């Protein structure tokens, strides 16, 4: 599971799928009728789900276990998925719920700052700045951490994050910008 991050800009990308060229909706319909057809969906989302979870738990092992649990649960509940919604948002909602449950059970770290990928800056981040940023991130509440993890560790759009958190894309964008503004202000 430990591989380099994959950049997937659109949810319906089939680059990593053995069924190259098939639309996501077709893959979902096939998986609903045949559990063996779930594998292309797994391939398409596993890295994004894994890195989202890794940013929220204490270790790679925990992230791997939870990532597996996400896809097992998704397979079992695929018949409940409403195809009018985003499949990616549905998966990330499952992942988010499982990480919250994991935190409640084990009280382990809520944010794995050492594994969180900070978006590339114009220049490399020096160790002192990274330490200050880490301290600022630790001050954020769970909702703000969710927002940043979904945006940067999972690479989701504001629309997808809104579907997961039950808010409009506009409200998500505003909340995101507010968190970033506060981080910038505190960094200065």
C-alpha positions in Angstrom: 0.0 0.0 0.0 2.9 2.4 0.6 3.4 3.9 -2.8 3.9 7.4 -4.2 0.9 9.6 -4.1 -1.2 9.6 -7.2 -2.8 12.7 -8.6 -6.3 12.1 -9.8 -8.0 15.3 -10.9 -11.3 13.9 -11.9 -13.4 11.3 -10.2 -14.2 9.5 -13.5 -10.5 9.0 -14.4 -10.0 5.4 -15.6 -6.2 5.7 -15.9 -5.6 3.0 -13.2 -8.5 0.8 -14.1 -8.1 -2.5 -16.0 -11.4 -1.5 -17.7 -9.7 1.6 -19.3 -12.3 3.8 -21.0 -15.4 2.6 -19.2 -17.3 5.4 -17.4 -17.4 5.3 -13.7 -21.2 4.8 -13.8 -20.8 1.7 -15.8 -18.2 0.3 -13.4 -20.6 0.9 -10.5 -23.5 -0.8 -12.2 -21.2 -3.8 -13.0 -20.0 -4.0 -9.4 -23.6 -3.9 -8.1 -24.5 -7.0 -10.1 -21.1 -8.8 -9.6 -18.8 -8.3 -6.6 -15.8 -9.4 -8.7 -16.3 -6.3 -10.8 -15.6 -4.1 -7.8 -11.8 -4.3 -8.4 -11.6 -1.5 -11.0 -13.3 0.8 -8.6 -10.9 -0.2 -5.9 -7.9 0.5 -8.1 -9.3 3.9 -9.0 -9.7 5.1 -5.4 -7.4 3.1 -3.2 -4.5 5.5 -3.2 -6.6 8.6 -2.5 -8.5 6.9 0.3 -5.2 5.5 1.8 -3.5 8.9 1.9 -6.6 10.6 3.3 -6.7 8.0 6.1 -2.9 8.2 6.6 -3.2 11.9 7.3 -5.6 11.1 10.1 -4.1 8.1 11.9 -0.9 7.2 13.8 0.7 4.7 11.5 0.9 3.2 8.1 -0.4 -0.1 9.5 -3.5 1.7 10.9 -4.1 3.4 7.6 -3.8 0.1 5.6 -6.2 -1.6 8.0 -8.8 1.2 7.8 -8.4 1.5 4.0 -9.2 -2.2 3.7 -12.2 -1.7 6.0 -13.4 1.1 3.8 -13.5 -1.0 0.7 -15.0 -4.0 2.5 -17.8 -1.8 3.8 -18.2 -0.2 0.4 -18.6 -3.6 -1.3 -21.1 -4.7 1.3 -23.2 -1.5 1.0 -22.8 -0.8 -2.7 -26.4 -1.7 -3.3 -27.3 1.3 -1.2 -25.2 3.7 -3.2 -27.4 6.2 -5.1 -25.8 6.7 -8.6 -27.1 10.3 -8.7 -24.4 11.1 -6.1 -20.6 11.2 -6.3 -19.1 7.7 -5.8 -15.8 9.3 -4.5 -17.7 11.4 -2.0 -19.5 8.3 -0.8 -16.3 6.4 -0.3 -14.6 9.3 1.5 -17.6 9.6 3.8 -17.1 5.9 4.7 -13.4 6.6 5.2 -14.1 9.6 7.3 -16.6 7.8 9.5 -14.2 4.8 10.0 -11.3 7.2 11.0 -13.6 9.0 13.5 -14.7 5.6 14.9 -11.0 4.5 15.1 -10.1 7.7 17.0 -13.0 7.2 19.5 -11.9 3.6 20.1 -8.2 4.0 20.4 -7.7 7.7 21.1 -4.7 7.7 18.9 -3.5 10.7 17.0 -6.2 12.6 15.1 -3.8 14.0 12.6 -0.6 12.4 11.4 1.3 15.6 10.7 4.5 13.7 9.7 2.6 12.1 6.8 0.5 15.0 5.7 1.6 16.2 2.3 1.9 20.0 2.3 1.2 21.3 -1.2 4.4 22.3 -3.1 5.4 25.9 -2.3 7.3 28.2 -4.6 10.4 27.4 -2.5 11.2 24.5 -0.2 9.9 24.9 3.3 12.6 25.2 5.9 12.5 23.1 9.1 11.6 26.0 11.3 8.6 27.1 9.2 7.5 23.5 9.0 7.6 23.2 12.8 5.6 26.4 13.1 3.0 25.1 10.6 2.8 21.8 12.5 2.0 23.7 15.7 -0.6 25.8 13.9 -2.2 22.7 12.4 -2.4 21.1 15.9 -4.5 24.0 17.1 -7.2 23.3 14.5 -10.4 21.6 15.5 -11.6 18.3 14.1 -13.9 20.0 11.5 -11.0 22.2 10.2 -8.7 19.2 10.1 -11.3 17.2 8.2 -11.6 20.0 5.7 -7.8 20.2 5.1 -7.4 16.5 5.0 -10.2 16.1 2.4 -8.8 18.9 0.3 -5.1 18.2 0.4 -4.5 14.6 1.5 -7.4 13.3 -0.6 -7.4 15.9 -3.3 -11.2 16.3 -3.4 -13.1 19.2 -4.9 -15.2 21.6 -2.8 -18.3 19.9 -4.3 -17.1 16.5 -3.2 -16.2 17.7 0.3 -19.6 19.4 0.5 -21.3 16.1 -0.2 -19.3 14.4 2.5 -19.8 17.0 5.1 -23.4 17.9 4.2 -22.7 21.5 3.2 -22.8 23.5 0.0 -19.7 23.9 -2.1 -19.8 27.6 -1.4 -19.9 27.1 2.4 -17.0 24.6 2.1 -14.9 27.1 0.0 -15.6 29.8 2.6 -14.6 27.6 5.5 -11.5 26.4 3.6 -10.4 30.0 2.9 -11.1 31.0 6.5 -8.9 28.2 7.8 -6.1 29.0 5.4 -6.3 32.8 6.1 -6.1 32.0 9.9 -3.1 29.8 9.3 -1.4 32.4 7.2 -2.0 35.1 9.8 -0.7 32.9 12.6 2.4 32.0 10.5 3.3 35.7 10.2 
